[in-house]
């Protein structure tokens, strides 16, 4: 029974990939393009999350 459910889930995920592929292609072609300041806008929140994780780990020690 467990093998059957795993195969059914794999089949469902594969069908979902085929179903969503046209939307993915359209998003890639017509989506917003990256600009020069985009990475800087990502680095600040990412650094904040990493800093928070480091502080939490140090508090647990």
PyMOL Python script that loads the backbone (N, CA, C, O; Angstrom):
from pymol import cmd

cmd.read_pdbstr("""\
ATOM      1  N   UNK A   1       0.825  -1.196   0.000  1.00  0.00           N
ATOM      2  CA  UNK A   1       0.000   0.000   0.000  1.00  0.00           C
ATOM      3  C   UNK A   1       0.869   1.260   0.000  1.00  0.00           C
ATOM      4  O   UNK A   1       0.559   2.238  -0.681  1.00  0.00           O
ATOM      5  N   UNK A   2       1.954   1.224   0.768  1.00  0.00           N
ATOM      6  CA  UNK A   2       2.829   2.393   0.836  1.00  0.00           C
ATOM      7  C   UNK A   2       3.475   2.669  -0.516  1.00  0.00           C
ATOM      8  O   UNK A   2       3.583   3.825  -0.923  1.00  0.00           O
ATOM      9  N   UNK A   3       3.900   1.640  -1.206  1.00  0.00           N
ATOM     10  CA  UNK A   3       4.509   1.803  -2.525  1.00  0.00           C
ATOM     11  C   UNK A   3       3.504   2.394  -3.512  1.00  0.00           C
ATOM     12  O   UNK A   3       3.850   3.244  -4.332  1.00  0.00           O
ATOM     13  N   UNK A   4       2.252   1.932  -3.424  1.00  0.00           N
ATOM     14  CA  UNK A   4       1.208   2.445  -4.313  1.00  0.00           C
ATOM     15  C   UNK A   4       0.998   3.946  -4.094  1.00  0.00           C
ATOM     16  O   UNK A   4       0.848   4.693  -5.061  1.00  0.00           O
ATOM     17  N   UNK A   5       0.987   4.389  -2.850  1.00  0.00           N
ATOM     18  CA  UNK A   5       0.791   5.802  -2.565  1.00  0.00           C
ATOM     19  C   UNK A   5       1.982   6.631  -3.045  1.00  0.00           C
ATOM     20  O   UNK A   5       1.801   7.745  -3.537  1.00  0.00           O
ATOM     21  N   UNK A   6       3.185   6.101  -2.906  1.00  0.00           N
ATOM     22  CA  UNK A   6       4.362   6.814  -3.395  1.00  0.00           C
ATOM     23  C   UNK A   6       4.322   6.941  -4.919  1.00  0.00           C
ATOM     24  O   UNK A   6       4.639   8.000  -5.461  1.00  0.00           O
ATOM     25  N   UNK A   7       3.940   5.882  -5.599  1.00  0.00           N
ATOM     26  CA  UNK A   7       3.840   5.940  -7.054  1.00  0.00           C
ATOM     27  C   UNK A   7       2.736   6.901  -7.497  1.00  0.00           C
ATOM     28  O   UNK A   7       2.898   7.630  -8.476  1.00  0.00           O
ATOM     29  N   UNK A   8       1.631   6.899  -6.783  1.00  0.00           N
ATOM     30  CA  UNK A   8       0.534   7.808  -7.096  1.00  0.00           C
ATOM     31  C   UNK A   8       0.963   9.262  -6.889  1.00  0.00           C
ATOM     32  O   UNK A   8       0.626  10.124  -7.702  1.00  0.00           O
ATOM     33  N   UNK A   9       1.694   9.542  -5.824  1.00  0.00           N
ATOM     34  CA  UNK A   9       2.185  10.897  -5.581  1.00  0.00           C
ATOM     35  C   UNK A   9       3.186  11.308  -6.655  1.00  0.00           C
ATOM     36  O   UNK A   9       3.147  12.446  -7.122  1.00  0.00           O
ATOM     37  N   UNK A  10       4.068  10.419  -7.052  1.00  0.00           N
ATOM     38  CA  UNK A  10       5.040  10.727  -8.105  1.00  0.00           C
ATOM     39  C   UNK A  10       4.325  11.007  -9.422  1.00  0.00           C
ATOM     40  O   UNK A  10       4.702  11.926 -10.148  1.00  0.00           O
ATOM     41  N   UNK A  11       3.312  10.233  -9.731  1.00  0.00           N
ATOM     42  CA  UNK A  11       2.553  10.454 -10.963  1.00  0.00           C
ATOM     43  C   UNK A  11       1.827  11.793 -10.913  1.00  0.00           C
ATOM     44  O   UNK A  11       1.786  12.511 -11.912  1.00  0.00           O
ATOM     45  N   UNK A  12       1.257  12.135  -9.767  1.00  0.00           N
ATOM     46  CA  UNK A  12       0.557  13.416  -9.629  1.00  0.00           C
ATOM     47  C   UNK A  12       1.526  14.585  -9.790  1.00  0.00           C
ATOM     48  O   UNK A  12       1.196  15.571 -10.450  1.00  0.00           O
ATOM     49  N   UNK A  13       2.717  14.486  -9.196  1.00  0.00           N
ATOM     50  CA  UNK A  13       3.707  15.553  -9.333  1.00  0.00           C
ATOM     51  C   UNK A  13       4.181  15.690 -10.781  1.00  0.00           C
ATOM     52  O   UNK A  13       4.380  16.804 -11.266  1.00  0.00           O
ATOM     53  N   UNK A  14       4.361  14.577 -11.463  1.00  0.00           N
ATOM     54  CA  UNK A  14       4.776  14.623 -12.862  1.00  0.00           C
ATOM     55  C   UNK A  14       3.701  15.273 -13.727  1.00  0.00           C
ATOM     56  O   UNK A  14       4.011  16.090 -14.595  1.00  0.00           O
ATOM     57  N   UNK A  15       2.445  14.917 -13.495  1.00  0.00           N
ATOM     58  CA  UNK A  15       1.358  15.530 -14.258  1.00  0.00           C
ATOM     59  C   UNK A  15       1.255  17.022 -13.966  1.00  0.00           C
ATOM     60  O   UNK A  15       0.956  17.810 -14.863  1.00  0.00           O
ATOM     61  N   UNK A  16       1.500  17.415 -12.720  1.00  0.00           N
ATOM     62  CA  UNK A  16       1.457  18.825 -12.369  1.00  0.00           C
ATOM     63  C   UNK A  16       2.556  19.597 -13.095  1.00  0.00           C
ATOM     64  O   UNK A  16       2.339  20.723 -13.542  1.00  0.00           O
ATOM     65  N   UNK A  17       3.749  18.981 -13.212  1.00  0.00           N
ATOM     66  CA  UNK A  17       4.833  19.636 -13.945  1.00  0.00           C
ATOM     67  C   UNK A  17       4.449  19.865 -15.405  1.00  0.00           C
ATOM     68  O   UNK A  17       4.687  20.945 -15.947  1.00  0.00           O
ATOM     69  N   UNK A  18       3.861  18.864 -16.040  1.00  0.00           N
ATOM     70  CA  UNK A  18       3.447  19.014 -17.435  1.00  0.00           C
ATOM     71  C   UNK A  18       2.342  20.049 -17.568  1.00  0.00           C
ATOM     72  O   UNK A  18       2.292  20.775 -18.561  1.00  0.00           O
ATOM     73  N   UNK A  19       1.452  20.126 -16.580  1.00  0.00           N
ATOM     74  CA  UNK A  19       0.349  21.075 -16.619  1.00  0.00           C
ATOM     75  C   UNK A  19       0.849  22.508 -16.445  1.00  0.00           C
ATOM     76  O   UNK A  19       0.335  23.421 -17.090  1.00  0.00           O
ATOM     77  N   UNK A  20       1.849  22.716 -15.579  1.00  0.00           N
ATOM     78  CA  UNK A  20       2.331  24.057 -15.280  1.00  0.00           C
ATOM     79  C   UNK A  20       3.436  24.545 -16.223  1.00  0.00           C
ATOM     80  O   UNK A  20       3.801  25.719 -16.176  1.00  0.00           O
ATOM     81  N   UNK A  21       3.967  23.681 -17.065  1.00  0.00           N
ATOM     82  CA  UNK A  21       5.080  24.058 -17.939  1.00  0.00           C
ATOM     83  C   UNK A  21       4.759  25.253 -18.839  1.00  0.00           C
ATOM     84  O   UNK A  21       5.608  26.139 -18.947  1.00  0.00           O
ATOM     85  N   UNK A  22       3.588  25.344 -19.498  1.00  0.00           N
ATOM     86  CA  UNK A  22       3.311  26.518 -20.338  1.00  0.00           C
ATOM     87  C   UNK A  22       3.280  27.825 -19.532  1.00  0.00           C
ATOM     88  O   UNK A  22       3.749  28.857 -20.013  1.00  0.00           O
ATOM     89  N   UNK A  23       2.740  27.787 -18.333  1.00  0.00           N
ATOM     90  CA  UNK A  23       2.717  28.997 -17.502  1.00  0.00           C
ATOM     91  C   UNK A  23       4.131  29.398 -17.115  1.00  0.00           C
ATOM     92  O   UNK A  23       4.458  30.585 -17.119  1.00  0.00           O
ATOM     93  N   UNK A  24       4.970  28.432 -16.783  1.00  0.00           N
ATOM     94  CA  UNK A  24       6.363  28.720 -16.443  1.00  0.00           C
ATOM     95  C   UNK A  24       7.077  29.380 -17.613  1.00  0.00           C
ATOM     96  O   UNK A  24       7.800  30.357 -17.421  1.00  0.00           O
ATOM     97  N   UNK A  25       6.888  28.868 -18.807  1.00  0.00           N
ATOM     98  CA  UNK A  25       7.539  29.436 -19.995  1.00  0.00           C
ATOM     99  C   UNK A  25       7.065  30.875 -20.221  1.00  0.00           C
ATOM    100  O   UNK A  25       7.869  31.750 -20.541  1.00  0.00           O
ATOM    101  N   UNK A  26       5.761  31.120 -20.054  1.00  0.00           N
ATOM    102  CA  UNK A  26       5.224  32.463 -20.239  1.00  0.00           C
ATOM    103  C   UNK A  26       5.794  33.424 -19.194  1.00  0.00           C
ATOM    104  O   UNK A  26       6.123  34.563 -19.524  1.00  0.00           O
ATOM    105  N   UNK A  27       5.917  32.978 -17.930  1.00  0.00           N
ATOM    106  CA  UNK A  27       6.483  33.825 -16.873  1.00  0.00           C
ATOM    107  C   UNK A  27       7.945  34.145 -17.177  1.00  0.00           C
ATOM    108  O   UNK A  27       8.392  35.268 -16.944  1.00  0.00           O
ATOM    109  N   UNK A  28       8.682  33.182 -17.688  1.00  0.00           N
ATOM    110  CA  UNK A  28      10.096  33.408 -18.002  1.00  0.00           C
ATOM    111  C   UNK A  28      10.252  34.430 -19.129  1.00  0.00           C
ATOM    112  O   UNK A  28      11.161  35.259 -19.099  1.00  0.00           O
ATOM    113  N   UNK A  29       9.367  34.368 -20.114  1.00  0.00           N
ATOM    114  CA  UNK A  29       9.481  35.253 -21.265  1.00  0.00           C
ATOM    115  C   UNK A  29       8.966  36.658 -20.980  1.00  0.00           C
ATOM    116  O   UNK A  29       9.553  37.635 -21.446  1.00  0.00           O
ATOM    117  N   UNK A  30       7.877  36.776 -20.220  1.00  0.00           N
ATOM    118  CA  UNK A  30       7.212  38.064 -20.035  1.00  0.00           C
ATOM    119  C   UNK A  30       7.321  38.603 -18.619  1.00  0.00           C
ATOM    120  O   UNK A  30       6.675  39.599 -18.294  1.00  0.00           O
ATOM    121  N   UNK A  31       8.104  37.986 -17.785  1.00  0.00           N
ATOM    122  CA  UNK A  31       8.239  38.432 -16.406  1.00  0.00           C
ATOM    123  C   UNK A  31       9.179  39.618 -16.283  1.00  0.00           C
ATOM    124  O   UNK A  31       9.823  40.010 -17.256  1.00  0.00           O
ATOM    125  N   UNK A  32       9.259  40.186 -15.092  1.00  0.00           N
ATOM    126  CA  UNK A  32      10.163  41.327 -14.906  1.00  0.00           C
ATOM    127  C   UNK A  32      11.628  40.904 -15.012  1.00  0.00           C
ATOM    128  O   UNK A  32      12.013  39.826 -14.559  1.00  0.00           O
ATOM    129  N   UNK A  33      12.418  41.758 -15.609  1.00  0.00           N
ATOM    130  CA  UNK A  33      13.838  41.476 -15.765  1.00  0.00           C
ATOM    131  C   UNK A  33      14.608  42.033 -14.573  1.00  0.00           C
ATOM    132  O   UNK A  33      14.200  43.033 -13.982  1.00  0.00           O
ATOM    133  N   UNK A  34      15.700  41.403 -14.226  1.00  0.00           N
ATOM    134  CA  UNK A  34      16.524  41.848 -13.102  1.00  0.00           C
ATOM    135  C   UNK A  34      17.236  43.150 -13.458  1.00  0.00           C
ATOM    136  O   UNK A  34      17.676  43.358 -14.589  1.00  0.00           O
ATOM    137  N   UNK A  35      17.331  44.014 -12.455  1.00  0.00           N
ATOM    138  CA  UNK A  35      18.020  45.283 -12.642  1.00  0.00           C
ATOM    139  C   UNK A  35      19.254  45.330 -11.753  1.00  0.00           C
ATOM    140  O   UNK A  35      19.524  44.391 -11.004  1.00  0.00           O
ATOM    141  N   UNK A  36      20.000  46.422 -11.838  1.00  0.00           N
ATOM    142  CA  UNK A  36      21.289  46.486 -11.151  1.00  0.00           C
ATOM    143  C   UNK A  36      21.147  46.503  -9.627  1.00  0.00           C
ATOM    144  O   UNK A  36      22.021  45.958  -8.951  1.00  0.00           O
ATOM    145  N   UNK A  37      20.115  47.086  -9.056  1.00  0.00           N
ATOM    146  CA  UNK A  37      19.994  47.190  -7.606  1.00  0.00           C
ATOM    147  C   UNK A  37      19.232  46.058  -6.953  1.00  0.00           C
ATOM    148  O   UNK A  37      18.991  46.097  -5.746  1.00  0.00           O
ATOM    149  N   UNK A  38      18.849  45.054  -7.715  1.00  0.00           N
ATOM    150  CA  UNK A  38      18.026  43.978  -7.158  1.00  0.00           C
ATOM    151  C   UNK A  38      18.765  43.151  -6.124  1.00  0.00           C
ATOM    152  O   UNK A  38      18.181  42.765  -5.112  1.00  0.00           O
ATOM    153  N   UNK A  39      20.043  42.871  -6.360  1.00  0.00           N
ATOM    154  CA  UNK A  39      20.786  42.042  -5.401  1.00  0.00           C
ATOM    155  C   UNK A  39      20.989  42.769  -4.082  1.00  0.00           C
ATOM    156  O   UNK A  39      20.970  42.151  -3.018  1.00  0.00           O
ATOM    157  N   UNK A  40      21.179  44.067  -4.149  1.00  0.00           N
ATOM    158  CA  UNK A  40      21.342  44.834  -2.920  1.00  0.00           C
ATOM    159  C   UNK A  40      20.062  44.812  -2.094  1.00  0.00           C
ATOM    160  O   UNK A  40      20.118  44.812  -0.865  1.00  0.00           O
ATOM    161  N   UNK A  41      18.912  44.794  -2.757  1.00  0.00           N
ATOM    162  CA  UNK A  41      17.636  44.739  -2.052  1.00  0.00           C
ATOM    163  C   UNK A  41      17.420  43.378  -1.412  1.00  0.00           C
ATOM    164  O   UNK A  41      16.669  43.274  -0.441  1.00  0.00           O
ATOM    165  N   UNK A  42      18.049  42.343  -1.921  1.00  0.00           N
ATOM    166  CA  UNK A  42      17.901  40.997  -1.375  1.00  0.00           C
ATOM    167  C   UNK A  42      18.892  40.755  -0.233  1.00  0.00           C
ATOM    168  O   UNK A  42      18.583  40.033   0.715  1.00  0.00           O
ATOM    169  N   UNK A  43      20.059  41.346  -0.320  1.00  0.00           N
ATOM    170  CA  UNK A  43      21.117  41.055   0.650  1.00  0.00           C
ATOM    171  C   UNK A  43      20.787  41.530   2.066  1.00  0.00           C
ATOM    172  O   UNK A  43      21.138  40.851   3.032  1.00  0.00           O
ATOM    173  N   UNK A  44      20.128  42.665   2.212  1.00  0.00           N
ATOM    174  CA  UNK A  44      19.822  43.175   3.547  1.00  0.00           C
ATOM    175  C   UNK A  44      18.870  42.248   4.305  1.00  0.00           C
ATOM    176  O   UNK A  44      19.193  41.876   5.433  1.00  0.00           O
ATOM    177  N   UNK A  45      17.715  41.852   3.755  1.00  0.00           N
ATOM    178  CA  UNK A  45      16.861  40.916   4.497  1.00  0.00           C
ATOM    179  C   UNK A  45      17.518  39.551   4.706  1.00  0.00           C
ATOM    180  O   UNK A  45      17.317  38.916   5.741  1.00  0.00           O
ATOM    181  N   UNK A  46      18.302  39.102   3.727  1.00  0.00           N
ATOM    182  CA  UNK A  46      18.990  37.823   3.870  1.00  0.00           C
ATOM    183  C   UNK A  46      20.014  37.886   4.998  1.00  0.00           C
ATOM    184  O   UNK A  46      20.122  36.950   5.790  1.00  0.00           O
ATOM    185  N   UNK A  47      20.762  38.977   5.077  1.00  0.00           N
ATOM    186  CA  UNK A  47      21.719  39.149   6.167  1.00  0.00           C
ATOM    187  C   UNK A  47      21.008  39.245   7.508  1.00  0.00           C
ATOM    188  O   UNK A  47      21.524  38.752   8.511  1.00  0.00           O
ATOM    189  N   UNK A  48      19.838  39.867   7.548  1.00  0.00           N
ATOM    190  CA  UNK A  48      19.071  39.962   8.787  1.00  0.00           C
ATOM    191  C   UNK A  48      18.621  38.579   9.252  1.00  0.00           C
ATOM    192  O   UNK A  48      18.674  38.281  10.445  1.00  0.00           O
ATOM    193  N   UNK A  49      18.185  37.749   8.336  1.00  0.00           N
ATOM    194  CA  UNK A  49      17.749  36.390   8.701  1.00  0.00           C
ATOM    195  C   UNK A  49      18.930  35.570   9.190  1.00  0.00           C
ATOM    196  O   UNK A  49      18.819  34.861  10.190  1.00  0.00           O
ATOM    197  N   UNK A  50      20.059  35.656   8.499  1.00  0.00           N
ATOM    198  CA  UNK A  50      21.253  34.920   8.922  1.00  0.00           C
ATOM    199  C   UNK A  50      21.702  35.404  10.295  1.00  0.00           C
ATOM    200  O   UNK A  50      22.068  34.594  11.147  1.00  0.00           O
ATOM    201  N   UNK A  51      21.680  36.710  10.519  1.00  0.00           N
ATOM    202  CA  UNK A  51      22.045  37.238  11.824  1.00  0.00           C
ATOM    203  C   UNK A  51      21.123  36.759  12.923  1.00  0.00           C
ATOM    204  O   UNK A  51      21.579  36.429  14.018  1.00  0.00           O
ATOM    205  N   UNK A  52      19.826  36.718  12.643  1.00  0.00           N
ATOM    206  CA  UNK A  52      18.856  36.225  13.622  1.00  0.00           C
ATOM    207  C   UNK A  52      19.114  34.760  13.958  1.00  0.00           C
ATOM    208  O   UNK A  52      19.047  34.373  15.125  1.00  0.00           O
ATOM    209  N   UNK A  53      19.403  33.956  12.967  1.00  0.00           N
ATOM    210  CA  UNK A  53      19.682  32.541  13.203  1.00  0.00           C
ATOM    211  C   UNK A  53      20.941  32.381  14.042  1.00  0.00           C
ATOM    212  O   UNK A  53      20.976  31.549  14.948  1.00  0.00           O
ATOM    213  N   UNK A  54      21.968  33.162  13.755  1.00  0.00           N
ATOM    214  CA  UNK A  54      23.209  33.092  14.527  1.00  0.00           C
ATOM    215  C   UNK A  54      22.934  33.481  15.975  1.00  0.00           C
ATOM    216  O   UNK A  54      23.417  32.813  16.889  1.00  0.00           O
ATOM    217  N   UNK A  55      22.171  34.542  16.202  1.00  0.00           N
ATOM    218  CA  UNK A  55      21.847  34.952  17.572  1.00  0.00           C
ATOM    219  C   UNK A  55      21.056  33.879  18.286  1.00  0.00           C
ATOM    220  O   UNK A  55      21.319  33.615  19.459  1.00  0.00           O
ATOM    221  N   UNK A  56      20.115  33.261  17.638  1.00  0.00           N
ATOM    222  CA  UNK A  56      19.322  32.200  18.267  1.00  0.00           C
ATOM    223  C   UNK A  56      20.189  30.991  18.615  1.00  0.00           C
ATOM    224  O   UNK A  56      20.025  30.392  19.678  1.00  0.00           O
ATOM    225  N   UNK A  57      21.101  30.638  17.728  1.00  0.00           N
ATOM    226  CA  UNK A  57      21.990  29.506  18.009  1.00  0.00           C
ATOM    227  C   UNK A  57      22.886  29.829  19.187  1.00  0.00           C
ATOM    228  O   UNK A  57      23.104  28.973  20.045  1.00  0.00           O
ATOM    229  N   UNK A  58      23.409  31.043  19.250  1.00  0.00           N
ATOM    230  CA  UNK A  58      24.274  31.430  20.365  1.00  0.00           C
ATOM    231  C   UNK A  58      23.492  31.471  21.684  1.00  0.00           C
ATOM    232  O   UNK A  58      24.054  31.177  22.739  1.00  0.00           O
ATOM    233  N   UNK A  59      22.219  31.829  21.636  1.00  0.00           N
ATOM    234  CA  UNK A  59      21.403  31.845  22.855  1.00  0.00           C
ATOM    235  C   UNK A  59      21.150  30.450  23.387  1.00  0.00           C
ATOM    236  O   UNK A  59      21.023  30.261  24.597  1.00  0.00           O
ATOM    237  N   UNK A  60      21.076  29.474  22.503  1.00  0.00           N
ATOM    238  CA  UNK A  60      20.786  28.104  22.915  1.00  0.00           C
ATOM    239  C   UNK A  60      22.013  27.472  23.536  1.00  0.00           C
ATOM    240  O   UNK A  60      21.878  26.627  24.420  1.00  0.00           O
ATOM    241  N   UNK A  61      23.194  27.847  23.111  1.00  0.00           N
ATOM    242  CA  UNK A  61      24.430  27.256  23.625  1.00  0.00           C
ATOM    243  C   UNK A  61      24.604  27.529  25.042  1.00  0.00           C
ATOM    244  O   UNK A  61      25.595  27.103  25.636  1.00  0.00           O
TER     245      UNK A  61
END
""", "prot")
cmd.dss("prot")
cmd.show_as("cartoon", "prot")
cmd.util.cbc("prot")
cmd.orient("prot")
